[in-house]
């Protein structure tokens, strides 16, 4: 008798792509059950207490159950499909753009002839490509879409998440003069200190030069802002409007260049002269001994000389 292994429709060895991780799937199922029980019990009891004031208590319990169970089921559905909703949020911009492009093409093809359709498509595509300002804007917003997904890959691959495996919520991104700025809302288990040590890896994953992270709110540590830098704008030549204000007929005046000292000229410094007191040597006799003190005043003078 042959043994057959159960199939795994979302597994690694089945040849399909895992959309939702198994850890996230189990965590959402557990949270959905808890949400159903809590919502059904709390709403049912509250409804029964309110209804007991006007109808029989037993009927109030049945009414509370009739209200709490559907609301608990709604809470179960919302918690259960949250991983899918989060996945749709990550791809929401791409989905909206794809639907808009397909709708535009279908409506254009149905209401115009083929030459007119080709001309309109050529104008819609060619004008942004031909104009430098439009082309730079399109490229900048395209990088914003790419960076949102690259940050999600960073959180999933090498940044430690919580035990349930839920990733931070990547909110929005917009272009900046040096790159992109992305707002992220962290889930429990991560902090800004955990991300600061991995900014070099985040920059590599986002195909950028450097990456910075800072708090986007003073009252909420989970709300962060990523700055992805791809270029340096401070080295470029910036035109100033002050040049147009100067009258070109204004005569130029030759001013002597100021003398800026570059070193200290020591001969110009007046050094104070310090005079040391001269010490007197004591007199000696013929046999080499010191003479006896004549009086107390002599001793005082000798002592002051030595001091």
Secondary structure as UniProt FT lines:
FT   TURN            9..10
FT   TURN            12..15
FT   HELIX           22..51
FT   TURN            52..54
FT   HELIX           57..80
FT   HELIX           82..90
FT   HELIX           92..111
FT   HELIX           114..130
FT   HELIX           132..157
FT   TURN            163..164
FT   STRAND          169..175
FT   STRAND          179..185
FT   TURN            188..189
FT   HELIX           192..196
FT   TURN            197..198
FT   HELIX           199..205
FT   TURN            206..207
FT   STRAND          210..215
FT   TURN            221..222
FT   STRAND          223..229
FT   TURN            234..235
FT   HELIX           242..245
FT   TURN            248..249
FT   HELIX           266..268
FT   TURN            286..287
FT   HELIX           296..306
//
